[in-house]
Amino acid sequence: MATPASGHTLAARYRDSVTTIGDVRALLTGTSLPAEVADGLLQEASPWWLGGASAQVLAADLELCHPPLADGEVRVVARPTFDENVYRLTAVSRFHPSLLAAMAATMAAEGLLVVKAVATSWTAGQLVLTGANVMHPDGPMQPADWDRVSAAMRQAASGGDEPRVAFKPRQPVTVDVFPREEGQALLEVRAPHRIGLLWATCSWLAEHGCTVNAAFIEASGGIRQSIYAVEGTVDAAALRAHLAGRAIWLSPASLLANALRWSQRRLRMP
């Protein structure tokens, strides 16, 4: 396990200074998003989110945050990009710790490959926003297909049943955890780039009581590099085994934690 100092270095490596708050703010002038709301969102957003796309894309994402969302409301839009094969899927909701996992499940079930994704959240407004650039390996999809994907994603994130995902573990996988403040950590995952990888990671974190507050995911040279800011305790060896398909010996503490989670799920069953 790396030292906390290494975690700060890792976080800085995923920041991109090309896009600035001023760039995004200028594009939001005159839009339906009130100036004071835009300023608050930009000041509190994760630096990974700010460096994850162009100012034009981020401004369009932020416009989804207004008017204020109702409890349980999930807004999802699909927009074309400069690449005809790639669409931008953006979802925003009030505090929704499993929004990224629900999005990832839908994308995987639809056979979509995540090229790049960034998630951020705002404590004050209890909002969470995820933007993902995705494509279908078989070629461009029609606008009607993207509308269907958006509707399925909205349903899954609104409490509907998440679609089944057929994920095949594959090696090599590296997982590193960098502790930060108490109860928080940076998590870096490197694994072969494939459909379902984001879902496999996010669903595992959710099942093990971890909340993703921000994320940066990008593929390069056949490898998916992902970093997550999480609340909770991450067992790096267990997550690595889950993604790589390699069995490990669980410690007594891990076995007890798994038993408690299983018992809680049984108690919630009707």
Number of C-alpha atoms within 10 A of each C-alpha: 10 10 11 16 11 14 20 14 10 16 19 11 10 19 17 15 11 12 19 15 16 12 15 22 16 12 14 22 13 9 11 11 19 14 14 8 14 19 16 13 19 21 11 13 19 22 22 24 25 22 19 26 20 14 22 14 16 23 22 16 20 19 15 20 21 12 10 14 15 9 9 12 15 22 19 25 20 22 15 14 12 7 9 11 16 22 23 20 23 26 25 28 27 22 17 22 17 18 26 30 23 26 29 28 27 26 28 23 18 18 19 21 23 25 19 20 24 26 27 24 26 20 11 9 13 11 19 26 29 23 26 28 23 20 21 17 12 9 10 14 15 8 13 9 13 18 15 13 22 22 17 22 27 24 18 20 28 18 11 12 11 19 16 10 18 13 15 14 20 17 14 13 19 17 21 20 23 21 22 17 8 8 12 19 20 24 22 22 21 20 22 20 20 21 23 24 23 24 22 22 18 23 18 18 22 16 11 17 13 21 20 26 21 24 25 26 23 19 19 11 7 10 16 21 18 22 23 23 23 23 19 17 16 24 14 17 16 18 21 24 18 19 25 18 15 13 11 11 9 12 9 9 9 13 11 12 13 15 12 12 14 11 11 11 10 10 9 7 6 4
